[in-house]
Amino acid sequence: MVSRRILQINNLMRKEISDILRREVNDPRLNSGFVAITEVETAADLKNATIYVSDVTGTLDRNEIMTALQKAGGFIHSALFPRLDLRIVPFLHFKWDSSIENGVNIYSKIESVLPSENIKKENGREV
């Protein structure tokens, strides 16, 4: 069971890392607004945190994003110190979250099965 404190830290870290990527990281692969921090899982001892990252558009290169995040990881970690009220800021581990891509794929498969005209007319009325 995850404690309330860890959940609060996870939410705060997700918000702050997103803000750091958008405003402070000078890598266009990361601050384009299309890279999303979907979830943060912090260990109970606060030594490590897994940061789940996804591409909102589904068009960015996953390897480039992960490489850029690894390169910017130290900067992001140090930028978190003044933003978090913690003695120890967890070491950041970035992991790709494919849930958005999976959702888009499922949606496109559903659309391919449905008739091309979604609105059918019956007795002159749209149904």
Backbone as XML, in Angstrom:
<?xml version="1.0"?>
<chain id="A" units="angstrom">
  <residue number="1" name="MET">
    <atom name="N" x="0.845" y="-1.185" z="0.000"/>
    <atom name="CA" x="0.000" y="0.000" z="0.000"/>
    <atom name="C" x="0.884" y="1.241" z="0.000"/>
  </residue>
  <residue number="2" name="VAL">
    <atom name="N" x="0.580" y="2.150" z="-0.869"/>
    <atom name="CA" x="1.339" y="3.391" z="-0.972"/>
    <atom name="C" x="0.774" y="4.410" z="0.008"/>
  </residue>
  <residue number="3" name="SER">
    <atom name="N" x="1.664" y="5.035" z="0.754"/>
    <atom name="CA" x="1.214" y="6.001" z="1.760"/>
    <atom name="C" x="0.721" y="7.288" z="1.102"/>
  </residue>
  <residue number="4" name="ARG">
    <atom name="N" x="-0.040" y="8.009" z="1.849"/>
    <atom name="CA" x="-0.572" y="9.293" z="1.369"/>
    <atom name="C" x="0.569" y="10.267" z="1.057"/>
  </residue>
  <residue number="5" name="ARG">
    <atom name="N" x="1.611" y="10.247" z="1.885"/>
    <atom name="CA" x="2.761" y="11.128" z="1.676"/>
    <atom name="C" x="3.452" y="10.818" z="0.350"/>
  </residue>
  <residue number="6" name="ILE">
    <atom name="N" x="3.649" y="9.529" z="0.046"/>
    <atom name="CA" x="4.286" y="9.141" z="-1.220"/>
    <atom name="C" x="3.417" y="9.565" z="-2.398"/>
  </residue>
  <residue number="7" name="LEU">
    <atom name="N" x="2.098" y="9.403" z="-2.282"/>
    <atom name="CA" x="1.198" y="9.850" z="-3.352"/>
    <atom name="C" x="1.309" y="11.355" z="-3.575"/>
  </residue>
  <residue number="8" name="GLN">
    <atom name="N" x="1.402" y="12.116" z="-2.504"/>
    <atom name="CA" x="1.563" y="13.570" z="-2.629"/>
    <atom name="C" x="2.898" y="13.915" z="-3.290"/>
  </residue>
  <residue number="9" name="ILE">
    <atom name="N" x="3.948" y="13.216" z="-2.905"/>
    <atom name="CA" x="5.264" y="13.442" z="-3.518"/>
    <atom name="C" x="5.225" y="13.083" z="-4.997"/>
  </residue>
  <residue number="10" name="ASN">
    <atom name="N" x="4.583" y="11.964" z="-5.343"/>
    <atom name="CA" x="4.461" y="11.556" z="-6.743"/>
    <atom name="C" x="3.758" y="12.629" z="-7.575"/>
  </residue>
  <residue number="11" name="ASN">
    <atom name="N" x="2.644" y="13.135" z="-7.063"/>
    <atom name="CA" x="1.889" y="14.167" z="-7.784"/>
    <atom name="C" x="2.690" y="15.451" z="-7.927"/>
  </residue>
  <residue number="12" name="LEU">
    <atom name="N" x="3.360" y="15.849" z="-6.867"/>
    <atom name="CA" x="4.169" y="17.062" z="-6.916"/>
    <atom name="C" x="5.335" y="16.906" z="-7.889"/>
  </residue>
  <residue number="13" name="MET">
    <atom name="N" x="5.995" y="15.760" z="-7.855"/>
    <atom name="CA" x="7.120" y="15.532" z="-8.767"/>
    <atom name="C" x="6.653" y="15.524" z="-10.221"/>
  </residue>
  <residue number="14" name="ARG">
    <atom name="N" x="5.504" y="14.903" z="-10.492"/>
    <atom name="CA" x="4.977" y="14.885" z="-11.868"/>
    <atom name="C" x="4.732" y="16.307" z="-12.360"/>
  </residue>
  <residue number="15" name="LYS">
    <atom name="N" x="4.126" y="17.115" z="-11.518"/>
    <atom name="CA" x="3.851" y="18.511" z="-11.874"/>
    <atom name="C" x="5.149" y="19.297" z="-12.089"/>
  </residue>
  <residue number="16" name="GLU">
    <atom name="N" x="6.085" y="19.157" z="-11.171"/>
    <atom name="CA" x="7.324" y="19.935" z="-11.243"/>
    <atom name="C" x="8.223" y="19.493" z="-12.393"/>
  </residue>
  <residue number="17" name="ILE">
    <atom name="N" x="8.314" y="18.194" z="-12.645"/>
    <atom name="CA" x="9.132" y="17.718" z="-13.767"/>
    <atom name="C" x="8.535" y="18.187" z="-15.085"/>
  </residue>
  <residue number="18" name="SER">
    <atom name="N" x="7.221" y="18.145" z="-15.205"/>
    <atom name="CA" x="6.560" y="18.650" z="-16.421"/>
    <atom name="C" x="6.882" y="20.122" z="-16.629"/>
  </residue>
  <residue number="19" name="ASP">
    <atom name="N" x="6.836" y="20.894" z="-15.548"/>
    <atom name="CA" x="7.137" y="22.318" z="-15.628"/>
    <atom name="C" x="8.605" y="22.559" z="-16.005"/>
  </residue>
  <residue number="20" name="ILE">
    <atom name="N" x="9.504" y="21.780" z="-15.425"/>
    <atom name="CA" x="10.931" y="21.911" z="-15.746"/>
    <atom name="C" x="11.170" y="21.599" z="-17.223"/>
  </residue>
  <residue number="21" name="LEU">
    <atom name="N" x="10.543" y="20.541" z="-17.725"/>
    <atom name="CA" x="10.702" y="20.192" z="-19.146"/>
    <atom name="C" x="10.188" y="21.304" z="-20.050"/>
  </residue>
  <residue number="22" name="ARG">
    <atom name="N" x="9.075" y="21.878" z="-19.674"/>
    <atom name="CA" x="8.448" y="22.913" z="-20.503"/>
    <atom name="C" x="9.212" y="24.230" z="-20.462"/>
  </residue>
  <residue number="23" name="ARG">
    <atom name="N" x="9.742" y="24.607" z="-19.290"/>
    <atom name="CA" x="10.293" y="25.954" z="-19.133"/>
    <atom name="C" x="11.813" y="26.045" z="-19.052"/>
  </residue>
  <residue number="24" name="GLU">
    <atom name="N" x="12.478" y="25.009" z="-18.561"/>
    <atom name="CA" x="13.891" y="25.152" z="-18.251"/>
    <atom name="C" x="14.835" y="24.304" z="-19.100"/>
  </residue>
  <residue number="25" name="VAL">
    <atom name="N" x="14.363" y="23.194" z="-19.621"/>
    <atom name="CA" x="15.226" y="22.331" z="-20.432"/>
    <atom name="C" x="15.294" y="22.913" z="-21.831"/>
  </residue>
  <residue number="26" name="ASN">
    <atom name="N" x="16.509" y="23.083" z="-22.333"/>
    <atom name="CA" x="16.695" y="23.716" z="-23.643"/>
    <atom name="C" x="16.821" y="22.712" z="-24.782"/>
  </residue>
  <residue number="27" name="ASP">
    <atom name="N" x="16.212" y="21.575" z="-24.644"/>
    <atom name="CA" x="16.235" y="20.553" z="-25.687"/>
    <atom name="C" x="14.870" y="20.536" z="-26.374"/>
  </residue>
  <residue number="28" name="PRO">
    <atom name="N" x="14.809" y="20.873" z="-27.655"/>
    <atom name="CA" x="13.506" y="20.940" z="-28.346"/>
    <atom name="C" x="12.772" y="19.597" z="-28.389"/>
  </residue>
  <residue number="29" name="ARG">
    <atom name="N" x="13.486" y="18.496" z="-28.215"/>
    <atom name="CA" x="12.824" y="17.185" z="-28.191"/>
    <atom name="C" x="11.970" y="17.029" z="-26.937"/>
  </residue>
  <residue number="30" name="LEU">
    <atom name="N" x="12.311" y="17.785" z="-25.888"/>
    <atom name="CA" x="11.624" y="17.623" z="-24.607"/>
    <atom name="C" x="10.667" y="18.754" z="-24.270"/>
  </residue>
  <residue number="31" name="ASN">
    <atom name="N" x="10.948" y="19.966" z="-24.703"/>
    <atom name="CA" x="10.082" y="21.084" z="-24.315"/>
    <atom name="C" x="9.117" y="21.488" z="-25.415"/>
  </residue>
  <residue number="32" name="SER">
    <atom name="N" x="8.846" y="20.574" z="-26.333"/>
    <atom name="CA" x="7.922" y="20.859" z="-27.423"/>
    <atom name="C" x="6.465" y="20.844" z="-26.971"/>
  </residue>
  <residue number="33" name="GLY">
    <atom name="N" x="6.196" y="20.324" z="-25.788"/>
    <atom name="CA" x="4.824" y="20.234" z="-25.305"/>
    <atom name="C" x="4.161" y="18.919" z="-25.655"/>
  </residue>
  <residue number="34" name="PHE">
    <atom name="N" x="4.867" y="18.065" z="-26.383"/>
    <atom name="CA" x="4.297" y="16.785" z="-26.797"/>
    <atom name="C" x="4.774" y="15.624" z="-25.937"/>
  </residue>
  <residue number="35" name="VAL">
    <atom name="N" x="5.761" y="15.871" z="-25.080"/>
    <atom name="CA" x="6.246" y="14.850" z="-24.154"/>
    <atom name="C" x="5.493" y="15.028" z="-22.847"/>
  </residue>
  <residue number="36" name="ALA">
    <atom name="N" x="4.867" y="13.954" z="-22.393"/>
    <atom name="CA" x="4.059" y="14.022" z="-21.176"/>
    <atom name="C" x="4.619" y="13.112" z="-20.095"/>
  </residue>
  <residue number="37" name="ILE">
    <atom name="N" x="4.621" y="13.615" z="-18.874"/>
    <atom name="CA" x="4.942" y="12.791" z="-17.715"/>
    <atom name="C" x="3.612" y="12.199" z="-17.275"/>
  </residue>
  <residue number="38" name="THR">
    <atom name="N" x="3.436" y="10.907" z="-17.501"/>
    <atom name="CA" x="2.140" y="10.293" z="-17.232"/>
    <atom name="C" x="1.998" y="9.826" z="-15.792"/>
  </residue>
  <residue number="39" name="GLU">
    <atom name="N" x="3.123" y="9.436" z="-15.176"/>
    <atom name="CA" x="3.045" y="8.941" z="-13.804"/>
    <atom name="C" x="4.429" y="8.983" z="-13.168"/>
  </residue>
  <residue number="40" name="VAL">
    <atom name="N" x="4.446" y="9.086" z="-11.854"/>
    <atom name="CA" x="5.681" y="9.008" z="-11.081"/>
    <atom name="C" x="5.453" y="8.008" z="-9.963"/>
  </residue>
  <residue number="41" name="GLU">
    <atom name="N" x="6.400" y="7.081" z="-9.804"/>
    <atom name="CA" x="6.349" y="6.110" z="-8.715"/>
    <atom name="C" x="7.613" y="6.272" z="-7.890"/>
  </residue>
  <residue number="42" name="THR">
    <atom name="N" x="7.471" y="6.752" z="-6.677"/>
    <atom name="CA" x="8.599" y="6.974" z="-5.784"/>
    <atom name="C" x="8.688" y="5.825" z="-4.784"/>
  </residue>
  <residue number="43" name="ALA">
    <atom name="N" x="9.905" y="5.350" z="-4.558"/>
    <atom name="CA" x="10.127" y="4.291" z="-3.570"/>
    <atom name="C" x="9.836" y="4.830" z="-2.176"/>
  </residue>
  <residue number="44" name="ALA">
    <atom name="N" x="9.478" y="3.927" z="-1.271"/>
    <atom name="CA" x="9.124" y="4.327" z="0.094"/>
    <atom name="C" x="10.275" y="5.015" z="0.815"/>
  </residue>
  <residue number="45" name="ASP">
    <atom name="N" x="11.519" y="4.661" z="0.473"/>
    <atom name="CA" x="12.678" y="5.288" z="1.116"/>
    <atom name="C" x="13.096" y="6.598" z="0.435"/>
  </residue>
  <residue number="46" name="LEU">
    <atom name="N" x="12.378" y="6.990" z="-0.601"/>
    <atom name="CA" x="12.598" y="8.233" z="-1.357"/>
    <atom name="C" x="13.957" y="8.300" z="-2.050"/>
  </residue>
  <residue number="47" name="LYS">
    <atom name="N" x="14.608" y="7.162" z="-2.244"/>
    <atom name="CA" x="15.910" y="7.172" z="-2.904"/>
    <atom name="C" x="15.793" y="7.101" z="-4.419"/>
  </residue>
  <residue number="48" name="ASN">
    <atom name="N" x="14.732" y="6.504" z="-4.930"/>
    <atom name="CA" x="14.545" y="6.332" z="-6.367"/>
    <atom name="C" x="13.114" y="6.657" z="-6.762"/>
  </residue>
  <residue number="49" name="ALA">
    <atom name="N" x="12.988" y="7.161" z="-7.979"/>
    <atom name="CA" x="11.660" y="7.423" z="-8.532"/>
    <atom name="C" x="11.660" y="7.028" z="-10.005"/>
  </residue>
  <residue number="50" name="THR">
    <atom name="N" x="10.630" y="6.324" z="-10.406"/>
    <atom name="CA" x="10.458" y="5.964" z="-11.809"/>
    <atom name="C" x="9.512" y="6.979" z="-12.422"/>
  </residue>
  <residue number="51" name="ILE">
    <atom name="N" x="9.982" y="7.629" z="-13.487"/>
    <atom name="CA" x="9.212" y="8.656" z="-14.183"/>
    <atom name="C" x="8.729" y="8.053" z="-15.498"/>
  </residue>
  <residue number="52" name="TYR">
    <atom name="N" x="7.423" y="7.903" z="-15.643"/>
    <atom name="CA" x="6.845" y="7.338" z="-16.866"/>
    <atom name="C" x="6.557" y="8.468" z="-17.846"/>
  </residue>
  <residue number="53" name="VAL">
    <atom name="N" x="7.066" y="8.288" z="-19.060"/>
    <atom name="CA" x="7.025" y="9.331" z="-20.075"/>
    <atom name="C" x="6.315" y="8.796" z="-21.316"/>
  </residue>
  <residue number="54" name="SER">
    <atom name="N" x="5.557" y="9.668" z="-21.967"/>
    <atom name="CA" x="4.870" y="9.273" z="-23.191"/>
    <atom name="C" x="4.835" y="10.432" z="-24.177"/>
  </residue>
  <residue number="55" name="ASP">
    <atom name="N" x="4.559" y="10.090" z="-25.410"/>
    <atom name="CA" x="4.410" y="11.060" z="-26.489"/>
    <atom name="C" x="2.920" y="11.257" z="-26.725"/>
  </residue>
  <residue number="56" name="VAL">
    <atom name="N" x="2.457" y="12.465" z="-26.529"/>
    <atom name="CA" x="1.035" y="12.769" z="-26.652"/>
    <atom name="C" x="0.546" y="12.582" z="-28.087"/>
  </residue>
  <residue number="57" name="THR">
    <atom name="N" x="1.388" y="12.901" z="-29.056"/>
    <atom name="CA" x="0.974" y="12.854" z="-30.455"/>
    <atom name="C" x="1.174" y="11.496" z="-31.107"/>
  </residue>
  <residue number="58" name="GLY">
    <atom name="N" x="2.088" y="10.698" z="-30.572"/>
    <atom name="CA" x="2.399" y="9.415" z="-31.189"/>
    <atom name="C" x="3.306" y="9.549" z="-32.393"/>
  </residue>
  <residue number="59" name="THR">
    <atom name="N" x="3.889" y="10.728" z="-32.596"/>
    <atom name="CA" x="4.717" y="10.963" z="-33.783"/>
    <atom name="C" x="6.199" y="11.138" z="-33.475"/>
  </residue>
  <residue number="60" name="LEU">
    <atom name="N" x="6.553" y="11.273" z="-32.204"/>
    <atom name="CA" x="7.944" y="11.513" z="-31.840"/>
    <atom name="C" x="8.712" y="10.200" z="-31.751"/>
  </residue>
  <residue number="61" name="ASP">
    <atom name="N" x="10.027" y="10.285" z="-31.921"/>
    <atom name="CA" x="10.886" y="9.119" z="-31.851"/>
    <atom name="C" x="11.176" y="8.774" z="-30.387"/>
  </residue>
  <residue number="62" name="ARG">
    <atom name="N" x="10.725" y="7.625" z="-29.976"/>
    <atom name="CA" x="10.865" y="7.176" z="-28.589"/>
    <atom name="C" x="12.331" y="7.166" z="-28.146"/>
  </residue>
  <residue number="63" name="ASN">
    <atom name="N" x="13.221" y="6.672" z="-28.998"/>
    <atom name="CA" x="14.640" y="6.593" z="-28.632"/>
    <atom name="C" x="15.251" y="7.967" z="-28.436"/>
  </residue>
  <residue number="64" name="GLU">
    <atom name="N" x="14.874" y="8.920" z="-29.285"/>
    <atom name="CA" x="15.383" y="10.289" z="-29.135"/>
    <atom name="C" x="14.910" y="10.917" z="-27.831"/>
  </residue>
  <residue number="65" name="ILE">
    <atom name="N" x="13.660" y="10.710" z="-27.504"/>
    <atom name="CA" x="13.111" y="11.270" z="-26.265"/>
    <atom name="C" x="13.817" y="10.672" z="-25.055"/>
  </residue>
  <residue number="66" name="MET">
    <atom name="N" x="13.978" y="9.351" z="-25.038"/>
    <atom name="CA" x="14.625" y="8.700" z="-23.903"/>
    <atom name="C" x="16.089" y="9.115" z="-23.786"/>
  </residue>
  <residue number="67" name="THR">
    <atom name="N" x="16.784" y="9.254" z="-24.916"/>
    <atom name="CA" x="18.172" y="9.720" z="-24.899"/>
    <atom name="C" x="18.255" y="11.136" z="-24.342"/>
  </residue>
  <residue number="68" name="ALA">
    <atom name="N" x="17.355" y="11.999" z="-24.789"/>
    <atom name="CA" x="17.343" y="13.384" z="-24.314"/>
    <atom name="C" x="17.024" y="13.443" z="-22.818"/>
  </residue>
  <residue number="69" name="LEU">
    <atom name="N" x="16.116" y="12.600" z="-22.348"/>
    <atom name="CA" x="15.780" y="12.576" z="-20.924"/>
    <atom name="C" x="16.957" y="12.094" z="-20.077"/>
  </residue>
  <residue number="70" name="GLN">
    <atom name="N" x="17.652" y="11.072" z="-20.552"/>
    <atom name="CA" x="18.827" y="10.592" z="-19.822"/>
    <atom name="C" x="19.894" y="11.683" z="-19.745"/>
  </residue>
  <residue number="71" name="LYS">
    <atom name="N" x="20.051" y="12.408" z="-20.848"/>
    <atom name="CA" x="21.037" y="13.490" z="-20.889"/>
    <atom name="C" x="20.643" y="14.625" z="-19.940"/>
  </residue>
  <residue number="72" name="ALA">
    <atom name="N" x="19.349" y="14.936" z="-19.865"/>
    <atom name="CA" x="18.864" y="16.041" z="-19.035"/>
    <atom name="C" x="18.541" y="15.603" z="-17.609"/>
  </residue>
  <residue number="73" name="GLY">
    <atom name="N" x="18.673" y="14.318" z="-17.300"/>
    <atom name="CA" x="18.284" y="13.790" z="-15.999"/>
    <atom name="C" x="18.967" y="14.468" z="-14.825"/>
  </residue>
  <residue number="74" name="GLY">
    <atom name="N" x="20.257" y="14.714" z="-14.939"/>
    <atom name="CA" x="20.982" y="15.383" z="-13.855"/>
    <atom name="C" x="20.492" y="16.802" z="-13.629"/>
  </residue>
  <residue number="75" name="PHE">
    <atom name="N" x="20.242" y="17.511" z="-14.728"/>
    <atom name="CA" x="19.720" y="18.874" z="-14.631"/>
    <atom name="C" x="18.339" y="18.872" z="-13.978"/>
  </residue>
  <residue number="76" name="ILE">
    <atom name="N" x="17.479" y="17.959" z="-14.412"/>
    <atom name="CA" x="16.125" y="17.876" z="-13.858"/>
    <atom name="C" x="16.195" y="17.558" z="-12.364"/>
  </residue>
  <residue number="77" name="HIS">
    <atom name="N" x="17.053" y="16.631" z="-12.004"/>
    <atom name="CA" x="17.229" y="16.247" z="-10.596"/>
    <atom name="C" x="17.653" y="17.453" z="-9.762"/>
  </residue>
  <residue number="78" name="SER">
    <atom name="N" x="18.647" y="18.197" z="-10.237"/>
    <atom name="CA" x="19.118" y="19.360" z="-9.466"/>
    <atom name="C" x="18.078" y="20.484" z="-9.446"/>
  </residue>
  <residue number="79" name="ALA">
    <atom name="N" x="17.274" y="20.604" z="-10.509"/>
    <atom name="CA" x="16.234" y="21.630" z="-10.541"/>
    <atom name="C" x="15.085" y="21.304" z="-9.584"/>
  </residue>
  <residue number="80" name="LEU">
    <atom name="N" x="14.960" y="20.046" z="-9.191"/>
    <atom name="CA" x="13.904" y="19.654" z="-8.260"/>
    <atom name="C" x="14.213" y="20.044" z="-6.813"/>
  </residue>
  <residue number="81" name="PHE">
    <atom name="N" x="15.502" y="20.176" z="-6.468"/>
    <atom name="CA" x="15.869" y="20.469" z="-5.075"/>
    <atom name="C" x="15.140" y="21.687" z="-4.499"/>
  </residue>
  <residue number="82" name="PRO">
    <atom name="N" x="15.171" y="22.851" z="-5.156"/>
    <atom name="CA" x="14.477" y="23.994" z="-4.544"/>
    <atom name="C" x="12.951" y="23.903" z="-4.641"/>
  </residue>
  <residue number="83" name="ARG">
    <atom name="N" x="12.434" y="23.027" z="-5.483"/>
    <atom name="CA" x="10.994" y="22.932" z="-5.689"/>
    <atom name="C" x="10.309" y="21.953" z="-4.726"/>
  </residue>
  <residue number="84" name="LEU">
    <atom name="N" x="11.082" y="20.991" z="-4.217"/>
    <atom name="CA" x="10.516" y="19.981" z="-3.315"/>
    <atom name="C" x="11.003" y="20.234" z="-1.901"/>
  </residue>
  <residue number="85" name="ASP">
    <atom name="N" x="10.144" y="20.060" z="-0.962"/>
    <atom name="CA" x="10.508" y="20.254" z="0.439"/>
    <atom name="C" x="10.934" y="18.909" z="1.029"/>
  </residue>
  <residue number="86" name="LEU">
    <atom name="N" x="12.035" y="18.360" z="0.470"/>
    <atom name="CA" x="12.534" y="17.062" z="0.897"/>
    <atom name="C" x="14.032" y="17.162" z="1.183"/>
  </residue>
  <residue number="87" name="ARG">
    <atom name="N" x="14.490" y="16.384" z="2.147"/>
    <atom name="CA" x="15.935" y="16.339" z="2.403"/>
    <atom name="C" x="16.655" y="15.621" z="1.274"/>
  </residue>
  <residue number="88" name="ILE">
    <atom name="N" x="16.018" y="14.588" z="0.747"/>
    <atom name="CA" x="16.600" y="13.799" z="-0.336"/>
    <atom name="C" x="15.665" y="13.877" z="-1.536"/>
  </residue>
  <residue number="89" name="VAL">
    <atom name="N" x="16.189" y="14.274" z="-2.687"/>
    <atom name="CA" x="15.414" y="14.217" z="-3.921"/>
    <atom name="C" x="15.751" y="12.885" z="-4.581"/>
  </residue>
  <residue number="90" name="PRO">
    <atom name="N" x="14.744" y="12.082" z="-4.888"/>
    <atom name="CA" x="15.000" y="10.743" z="-5.437"/>
    <atom name="C" x="15.797" y="10.791" z="-6.742"/>
  </residue>
  <residue number="91" name="PHE">
    <atom name="N" x="16.605" y="9.757" z="-6.951"/>
    <atom name="CA" x="17.296" y="9.585" z="-8.219"/>
    <atom name="C" x="16.248" y="9.226" z="-9.261"/>
  </residue>
  <residue number="92" name="LEU">
    <atom name="N" x="16.299" y="9.838" z="-10.428"/>
    <atom name="CA" x="15.256" y="9.689" z="-11.439"/>
    <atom name="C" x="15.601" y="8.598" z="-12.445"/>
  </residue>
  <residue number="93" name="HIS">
    <atom name="N" x="14.648" y="7.706" z="-12.667"/>
    <atom name="CA" x="14.760" y="6.656" z="-13.683"/>
    <atom name="C" x="13.613" y="6.881" z="-14.662"/>
  </residue>
  <residue number="94" name="PHE">
    <atom name="N" x="13.935" y="7.110" z="-15.912"/>
    <atom name="CA" x="12.896" y="7.361" z="-16.906"/>
    <atom name="C" x="12.529" y="6.061" z="-17.599"/>
  </residue>
  <residue number="95" name="LYS">
    <atom name="N" x="11.215" y="5.871" z="-17.781"/>
    <atom name="CA" x="10.710" y="4.669" z="-18.419"/>
    <atom name="C" x="9.603" y="5.070" z="-19.396"/>
  </residue>
  <residue number="96" name="TRP">
    <atom name="N" x="9.590" y="4.451" z="-20.550"/>
    <atom name="CA" x="8.589" y="4.769" z="-21.567"/>
    <atom name="C" x="7.242" y="4.174" z="-21.182"/>
  </residue>
  <residue number="97" name="ASP">
    <atom name="N" x="6.186" y="4.968" z="-21.307"/>
    <atom name="CA" x="4.818" y="4.541" z="-21.038"/>
    <atom name="C" x="4.087" y="4.482" z="-22.369"/>
  </residue>
  <residue number="98" name="SER">
    <atom name="N" x="3.736" y="3.290" z="-22.791"/>
    <atom name="CA" x="3.105" y="3.122" z="-24.102"/>
    <atom name="C" x="1.581" y="3.096" z="-24.034"/>
  </residue>
  <residue number="99" name="SER">
    <atom name="N" x="0.995" y="3.473" z="-22.907"/>
    <atom name="CA" x="-0.460" y="3.395" z="-22.763"/>
    <atom name="C" x="-1.194" y="4.312" z="-23.738"/>
  </residue>
  <residue number="100" name="ILE">
    <atom name="N" x="-0.651" y="5.499" z="-24.002"/>
    <atom name="CA" x="-1.310" y="6.409" z="-24.954"/>
    <atom name="C" x="-1.266" y="5.811" z="-26.354"/>
  </residue>
  <residue number="101" name="GLU">
    <atom name="N" x="-0.107" y="5.271" z="-26.753"/>
    <atom name="CA" x="0.017" y="4.627" z="-28.058"/>
    <atom name="C" x="-0.947" y="3.448" z="-28.175"/>
  </residue>
  <residue number="102" name="ASN">
    <atom name="N" x="-1.033" y="2.655" z="-27.109"/>
    <atom name="CA" x="-1.949" y="1.503" z="-27.125"/>
    <atom name="C" x="-3.395" y="1.966" z="-27.290"/>
  </residue>
  <residue number="103" name="GLY">
    <atom name="N" x="-3.759" y="3.035" z="-26.618"/>
    <atom name="CA" x="-5.112" y="3.576" z="-26.751"/>
    <atom name="C" x="-5.411" y="4.049" z="-28.167"/>
  </residue>
  <residue number="104" name="VAL">
    <atom name="N" x="-4.438" y="4.718" z="-28.788"/>
    <atom name="CA" x="-4.611" y="5.181" z="-30.166"/>
    <atom name="C" x="-4.757" y="3.991" z="-31.107"/>
  </residue>
  <residue number="105" name="ASN">
    <atom name="N" x="-3.954" y="2.950" z="-30.900"/>
    <atom name="CA" x="-4.045" y="1.757" z="-31.746"/>
    <atom name="C" x="-5.391" y="1.068" z="-31.603"/>
  </residue>
  <residue number="106" name="ILE">
    <atom name="N" x="-5.876" y="0.948" z="-30.385"/>
    <atom name="CA" x="-7.177" y="0.320" z="-30.156"/>
    <atom name="C" x="-8.280" y="1.144" z="-30.809"/>
  </residue>
  <residue number="107" name="TYR">
    <atom name="N" x="-8.196" y="2.463" z="-30.658"/>
    <atom name="CA" x="-9.198" y="3.348" z="-31.263"/>
    <atom name="C" x="-9.206" y="3.204" z="-32.786"/>
  </residue>
  <residue number="108" name="SER">
    <atom name="N" x="-8.023" y="3.161" z="-33.403"/>
    <atom name="CA" x="-7.966" y="3.039" z="-34.872"/>
    <atom name="C" x="-8.500" y="1.682" z="-35.322"/>
  </residue>
  <residue number="109" name="LYS">
    <atom name="N" x="-8.286" y="0.627" z="-34.536"/>
    <atom name="CA" x="-8.833" y="-0.683" z="-34.888"/>
    <atom name="C" x="-10.351" y="-0.686" z="-34.785"/>
  </residue>
  <residue number="110" name="ILE">
    <atom name="N" x="-10.883" y="-0.029" z="-33.773"/>
    <atom name="CA" x="-12.337" y="0.060" z="-33.629"/>
    <atom name="C" x="-12.929" y="0.837" z="-34.798"/>
  </residue>
  <residue number="111" name="GLU">
    <atom name="N" x="-12.285" y="1.938" z="-35.168"/>
    <atom name="CA" x="-12.778" y="2.733" z="-36.292"/>
    <atom name="C" x="-12.740" y="1.956" z="-37.597"/>
  </residue>
  <residue number="112" name="SER">
    <atom name="N" x="-11.729" y="1.094" z="-37.783"/>
    <atom name="CA" x="-11.625" y="0.336" z="-39.028"/>
    <atom name="C" x="-12.727" y="-0.719" z="-39.148"/>
  </residue>
  <residue number="113" name="VAL">
    <atom name="N" x="-13.283" y="-1.145" z="-38.030"/>
    <atom name="CA" x="-14.341" y="-2.147" z="-38.039"/>
    <atom name="C" x="-15.712" y="-1.508" z="-38.241"/>
  </residue>
  <residue number="114" name="LEU">
    <atom name="N" x="-15.880" y="-0.281" z="-37.752"/>
    <atom name="CA" x="-17.165" y="0.406" z="-37.865"/>
    <atom name="C" x="-17.426" y="0.813" z="-39.308"/>
  </residue>
  <residue number="115" name="PRO">
    <atom name="N" x="-18.710" y="0.915" z="-39.698"/>
    <atom name="CA" x="-19.025" y="1.409" z="-41.040"/>
    <atom name="C" x="-18.490" y="2.831" z="-41.223"/>
  </residue>
  <residue number="116" name="SER">
    <atom name="N" x="-18.175" y="3.178" z="-42.456"/>
    <atom name="CA" x="-17.579" y="4.492" z="-42.725"/>
    <atom name="C" x="-18.533" y="5.629" z="-42.390"/>
  </residue>
  <residue number="117" name="GLU">
    <atom name="N" x="-19.829" y="5.385" z="-42.482"/>
    <atom name="CA" x="-20.793" y="6.421" z="-42.123"/>
    <atom name="C" x="-21.376" y="6.073" z="-40.764"/>
  </residue>
  <residue number="118" name="ASN">
    <atom name="N" x="-20.997" y="6.839" z="-39.753"/>
    <atom name="CA" x="-21.424" y="6.541" z="-38.397"/>
    <atom name="C" x="-22.859" y="6.963" z="-38.107"/>
  </residue>
  <residue number="119" name="ILE">
    <atom name="N" x="-23.356" y="7.938" z="-38.847"/>
    <atom name="CA" x="-24.715" y="8.422" z="-38.621"/>
    <atom name="C" x="-25.617" y="7.812" z="-39.695"/>
  </residue>
  <residue number="120" name="LYS">
    <atom name="N" x="-26.577" y="7.036" z="-39.273"/>
    <atom name="CA" x="-27.504" y="6.408" z="-40.210"/>
    <atom name="C" x="-28.818" y="7.175" z="-40.194"/>
  </residue>
  <residue number="121" name="LYS">
    <atom name="N" x="-29.437" y="7.242" z="-41.346"/>
    <atom name="CA" x="-30.723" y="7.921" z="-41.428"/>
    <atom name="C" x="-31.834" y="6.890" z="-41.488"/>
  </residue>
  <residue number="122" name="GLU">
    <atom name="N" x="-32.836" y="7.144" z="-40.689"/>
    <atom name="CA" x="-33.970" y="6.250" z="-40.640"/>
    <atom name="C" x="-35.237" y="7.078" z="-40.695"/>
  </residue>
  <residue number="123" name="ASN">
    <atom name="N" x="-36.055" y="6.852" z="-41.696"/>
    <atom name="CA" x="-37.270" y="7.628" z="-41.905"/>
    <atom name="C" x="-36.985" y="9.112" z="-41.993"/>
  </residue>
  <residue number="124" name="GLY">
    <atom name="N" x="-35.887" y="9.476" z="-42.635"/>
    <atom name="CA" x="-35.579" y="10.880" z="-42.833"/>
    <atom name="C" x="-34.948" y="11.553" z="-41.631"/>
  </residue>
  <residue number="125" name="ARG">
    <atom name="N" x="-34.791" y="10.852" z="-40.521"/>
    <atom name="CA" x="-34.185" y="11.426" z="-39.323"/>
    <atom name="C" x="-32.839" y="10.778" z="-39.052"/>
  </residue>
  <residue number="126" name="GLU">
    <atom name="N" x="-31.954" y="11.554" z="-38.413"/>
    <atom name="CA" x="-30.664" y="10.996" z="-38.026"/>
    <atom name="C" x="-30.836" y="10.216" z="-36.725"/>
  </residue>
  <residue number="127" name="VAL">
    <atom name="N" x="-30.224" y="9.062" z="-36.685"/>
    <atom name="CA" x="-30.333" y="8.212" z="-35.505"/>
    <atom name="C" x="-28.983" y="8.102" z="-34.829"/>
  </residue>
</chain>
